[in-house]
């Protein structure tokens, strides 16, 4: 074994030992009647179970996997198709990352692709869907376009006979009945959130002072935020200092002032910033730097999605952000094309849900890749090409 791999193995061994100890410690830190996101009280046993589950998920999510666990069979490539990728906002690193995977996969399967940017507004997304429908494509891919918020134009697209798949268009993976979406591709939102919150608890030794950043009108983001809040609240040594509703489209203007205000209000009590997306920290980090906060914090940032290039750079260099629960964005793009191919061929969705994965400074040398994006070493490109019968 090389010295580098030996060192990594030693680090993982120490981390696993710490996780075991943390699970025991956290089990004792849950307070009776700890508040949940709905305001109801939960028993000590329930909070202990939640924390134990979160710490167990964290241990699995840190591992470097190389085995493909997705579909291995399906319909051959349906030829000569036009598909449209409707983006919620191409400034969002997750939406952008998925679009690149869609482009790769569309080229591989031999389809035409058009990308329309919703520009981060409801009106922009509605206009983008309407433009897509006017092109009469075989399929539409919704890139983080919320199914319920844009239900009316999505229904109209489906009524026009267009197959629709989504990425982060609903809170859970799988088919959406109304509006009709063949399948929604996403990692499991509560698992992502539990892993992010567990890492916050671990890194602060069960004493997290957390601010959670989220946005309304985003089903999957709301689910993540509520889950993170529940996990933090389940530990009696941890505190949710604030629960900040900030639209992702307005982060460039709102986050600098919000960050400064939080520093003034909480000072060093603010140890952790948890966000439903890395984009919050693109603009919070410069504000911390301007305020003279050391790059090691406090606060330190952890994102429950999606693993942007900028986030990887911050994690790699130790600039405020210490982790991102990164989705395999490029792989998701390939899955979306595969799901559309299945739908066009009249077959059911694959049902695949990618496992939750967290990228930290300890594993980024494996999972960060040269392009600062989480791109699993599981051979997914070759697997999908084999299914489609293309080289």
Secondary structure, 3 states (H helix, E strand, C coil): CCHHHHHHHHHHHHHHHHHHHHHHHHHHHCCCCCECCCCCECCHHHHHHHHHHHHHHHHHHCCCCCCCCCCCCCCCCCCCCEEEEEECCCCCHHHHHHHHHHHHHHHHHCCEEEEEECCCCHHHHHHHHHHHHHCCCCEEEEECCCCCCCHHHHHHHHHCCCEEEEECCCCCCEEECCCCEEEEECCCHHHHHHHHHHHHHHHCCCCCEEEEEECCCCHHHHHHHHHHHHHHHCCCCCEEEEEEECCHHHHHHHHHHHHHHHHHHHHHHCCEEEECCCHHHHHHHHHHHHCCCCCCCCCEEEECCCCCHHHHHHHHHCCCEEEECCCCHHHHHHHHHHHHHHHHCCCCCCCCCCCCCCEECCCHHHHCCCCCCCCCCCCHHHHHHHHHCCC
